Amino acid sequence: MWDPALYQRFGAERSRPFFDLLARVGAEKPRAVVDLGCGPGELTAALARRWPGARVSGLDSSPEMIRRAAGIGADIDFRVGDVRDWQPGPDVDVLVTSATLQWVPGHADLLTGWARALPAGAWLAMQVPGNFAAPSHRALREVARSAPFAAAVGDVLRAAPVDDAAGYAARLAGTGATVDAWETTYVHLLPADPAEHPVLRWMEGTALRPVRAVLDDTAWPAFRAALGTKLAAAYPARNGVVPFPFRRIFVVAKTVVKEAQ
């Protein structure tokens, strides 16, 4: 279960990679624009503002997120669905998926399948977190493997659910697409809070969600406390802020344009 309020705690920091990704998409007058993993919908609305003549739709597996998205009042078709079941229609000229595919095993095959199925000259833009080797996630896995949490958490956490930019680029280039791929490490300066570490608050909206789902109301506060202690050591406050480096992986591909016979 996703909690839109938790996810939106750091809305400005979470949305910046979306706009950095979108800046590399050169579509001018797309017919249809799709946002896979649209979340609470505010960023999907930005797609509608950029391309007001397009038919814009958003898909997300979370009913809670789609309910929030439907309430923003935009002329967008928001629906609950699984990205693994989605296939592009013949008029989808822009496909965007931001901070979603890290949750989907086997998503690299989905990307190449979409690139081949999209119409000629369409744009596919994706962004995923690349911070799974960061101190935050190492601490998360250490606590999850420790007693008394290991039995309940099991294997819900994956150590390396994404590829690097070069790997994605090679896959999409293999479809004949023109590819632009890069990586960026953002340094988020999160306000220090003596009551609760800000990186813990950040992770509670995303990375901690699978753990919360399997822990009961007794184990969960103990898990948070143990993780918070490790995060405070890994990310100390400096001058009132906690620097939080966050690596992200970006790929923009334009599908092959067939030459006229």
ABEGO torsion letter per residue (X at the ends): XBBAAAAAABAAAAAAAAAAAAAABABABBABBBBBGAEAGAAAAAAAAABAABBBBBBBABAAAAAAAAAAGBBBBBBBBBAAABBBBAABABBBBBGAAAABBGAAAAAAAAAAABBBGBBBBBBBBAAAABAAAAAAAAAAABOAAAAAAEAABBABABBBAAAAAAAAAAAGBBBBBBBBBBBBBBBBBAABBAAAAAAAABAAAAAAAABBAAAAAAAAAAAAAAAAAABBBBGGBBBBBBBBBBBBBBBBBBBBX
